[in-house]
């Protein structure tokens, strides 16, 4: 089978960010953002449902360790430093999200319209990851 015979990936199933303090991550993603928590595994990770996909928050110290013999065979992985994740938010809801974030003491680093007219707001989670809420038309064809 050649590369041209392969279908395009239909969606992003999961994306990962890294945070050493999972308690702070839970307060932010579950509390401030109101995401549905799927599972937390001690100090290793906490996962959240985001639309049809999943946002994985890993403790970088824990995911760098090789799995034990009885664990799932997921290879060690991870990243250091802040990452980026963007939530799709319709324009009509953007002001409400901005107000919710500000009421929770979250600083809005940028709020602007892209050349195609789509709006984005940028802010950070407690681990310093850069988060964005953008209108889906940002990437419309």
C-alpha positions as CSV (number, residue, x, y, z in Angstrom):
1,X,0.0,0.0,0.0
2,X,1.4,3.4,-1.0
3,X,1.1,6.6,1.0
4,X,-1.4,7.9,-1.6
5,X,-3.7,4.9,-0.8
6,X,-3.9,5.8,2.9
7,X,-7.0,7.7,4.0
8,X,-6.5,11.1,5.8
9,X,-6.9,11.0,9.6
10,X,-10.5,12.1,10.2
11,X,-10.0,13.8,13.6
12,X,-7.6,14.3,16.5
13,X,-8.4,11.7,19.1
14,X,-6.2,13.0,21.8
15,X,-3.6,15.7,22.6
16,X,-1.3,16.0,25.5
17,X,0.0,18.8,27.8
18,X,2.4,18.4,30.7
19,X,2.0,19.7,34.3
20,X,3.9,18.6,37.3
21,X,1.1,19.7,39.7
22,X,-1.9,17.6,38.8
23,X,-3.9,19.0,41.7
24,X,-3.6,22.5,40.2
25,X,-4.3,21.1,36.8
26,X,-7.5,19.5,38.1
27,X,-8.7,22.7,39.7
28,X,-8.1,24.5,36.5
29,X,-9.3,22.1,33.8
30,X,-12.1,20.6,35.8
31,X,-13.0,23.7,37.9
32,X,-12.3,26.9,35.9
33,X,-12.9,25.3,32.4
34,X,-15.5,22.8,33.6
35,X,-14.2,19.9,31.5
36,X,-15.4,16.4,32.3
37,X,-12.7,14.4,34.0
38,X,-12.4,10.9,32.5
39,X,-9.8,9.4,34.9
40,X,-6.9,10.4,37.2
41,X,-4.1,7.9,37.9
42,X,-2.4,9.2,41.0
43,X,0.5,11.5,40.3
44,X,0.9,10.3,36.7
45,X,-2.0,11.8,34.7
46,X,-5.5,13.2,34.5
47,X,-7.6,13.0,31.3
48,X,-10.5,15.2,30.2
49,X,-13.2,15.0,27.6
50,X,-13.1,17.8,25.0
51,X,-15.9,17.4,22.5
52,X,-15.2,14.2,20.6
53,X,-11.6,14.0,21.8
54,X,-9.5,13.8,24.9
55,X,-7.0,16.2,26.5
56,X,-4.3,14.3,28.3
57,X,-2.5,16.1,31.2
58,X,0.6,14.2,32.1
59,X,3.1,14.7,34.9
60,X,6.4,14.8,32.9
61,X,8.4,13.2,35.7
62,X,6.1,10.2,35.8
63,X,5.6,9.6,32.1
64,X,9.4,9.6,31.5
65,X,9.6,6.4,33.6
66,X,9.4,3.1,31.8
67,X,6.2,1.1,32.5
68,X,6.3,-1.7,35.0
69,X,5.8,-5.3,34.0
70,X,2.1,-5.3,34.8
71,X,1.4,-1.9,33.3
72,X,0.1,-1.2,29.8
73,X,3.0,-1.2,27.3
74,X,3.0,2.6,26.7
75,X,6.6,3.7,26.0
76,X,8.1,6.4,28.1
77,X,7.4,9.8,26.7
78,X,7.0,13.5,27.6
79,X,7.9,17.0,27.0
80,X,9.5,19.8,29.0
81,X,8.4,23.4,29.0
82,X,5.1,24.9,28.0
83,X,3.0,23.5,25.3
84,X,-0.1,24.8,23.4
85,X,-3.7,23.7,23.1
86,X,-6.6,25.4,21.3
87,X,-10.3,24.9,22.2
88,X,-12.9,25.5,19.5
89,X,-15.3,28.2,20.7
90,X,-18.1,29.8,18.6
91,X,-17.8,33.6,18.5
92,X,-21.1,34.2,20.4
93,X,-19.6,32.3,23.4
94,X,-16.2,34.0,23.4
95,X,-17.1,37.0,25.6
96,X,-18.7,34.6,28.2
97,X,-15.6,32.5,28.3
98,X,-13.4,35.6,28.6
99,X,-15.5,36.8,31.6
100,X,-15.4,33.3,33.2
101,X,-11.6,33.2,32.9
102,X,-11.2,36.7,34.3
103,X,-13.6,36.0,37.2
104,X,-11.3,33.0,38.1
105,X,-8.3,35.3,38.1
106,X,-6.9,34.0,34.8
107,X,-5.0,36.7,32.8
108,X,-5.9,37.1,29.2
109,X,-2.6,37.5,27.3
110,X,-4.2,38.3,23.9
111,X,-7.6,38.8,22.4
112,X,-7.6,39.6,18.7
113,X,-9.0,38.9,15.3
114,X,-7.0,37.0,12.7
115,X,-6.7,38.3,9.1
116,X,-9.7,36.0,8.1
117,X,-11.8,37.6,10.9
118,X,-11.7,34.7,13.4
119,X,-11.2,35.7,17.0
120,X,-8.8,34.1,19.5
121,X,-8.1,34.6,23.1
122,X,-4.9,33.3,24.7
123,X,-4.3,32.5,28.4
124,X,-2.2,30.1,30.5
125,X,-2.9,27.2,32.8
126,X,-1.1,26.8,36.2
127,X,1.7,24.9,34.5
128,X,2.4,27.7,32.0
129,X,0.9,25.9,29.0
130,X,-0.4,28.4,26.4
131,X,-4.1,27.9,25.9
132,X,-6.2,29.4,23.2
133,X,-9.9,29.6,22.5
134,X,-10.6,30.3,18.9
135,X,-13.5,30.4,16.5
136,X,-13.4,27.2,14.4
137,X,-13.5,29.4,11.2
138,X,-9.8,30.2,12.0
139,X,-8.9,27.0,10.0
140,X,-11.9,26.9,7.6
141,X,-11.0,26.2,4.0
